[in-house]
């Protein structure tokens, strides 16, 4: 059994993502039922991530930095659009919301309804997207030093400003999620800001595509118990689903 699961794991790591049918074809002497049991066991051992109809390899476990914004903008675009289309259903008129920085948050900003909202953000590109293309939302831009790689501002003084702001719903994004580390990012100041927003918000919506699961960056800003709604691309493992209060 151990040798069989090691062979399956090596094949998944080689291919990146596989379907049950592909595994059954490659390992012709093993039944689909056996393969499904082995995949479930490997997922419980945190060796793979189960998907609908198959499995994929876990991304690199630890990173010291994040890719620059322009590089991240090209990755997993379909997943970001799907996540944004789900998250926008949670936007309620006449409320105050926070929209995080990042490419998934930008996808949300682009389809934000043109209704009366107070939108708080630390991302100048998101502030401009809303201000230039929407007539009704008001935009509150947090100040600080601009991080070019992230297209977001970060400054310890922002934390003082947030103490006086009321946030109904915070739409957050993370660079990685790990069961032990929680939701993580590569910037310490960015983590401080996100942590403060999560604390202030009445409802926390976490937007996370499944490719980031298993990735651990240096700074934790939230854990699953801090999140009210987890919005994803439909490829979360059973362990993630069982930990979450609500999933879209």
Order of alpha helices (4+ residues) and beta strands (2+ residues): alpha-beta-alpha-alpha-beta-beta-beta-alpha-alpha-beta-alpha-beta-alpha-beta-beta-beta-alpha-beta-beta-beta-alpha-beta-beta-beta-beta-alpha
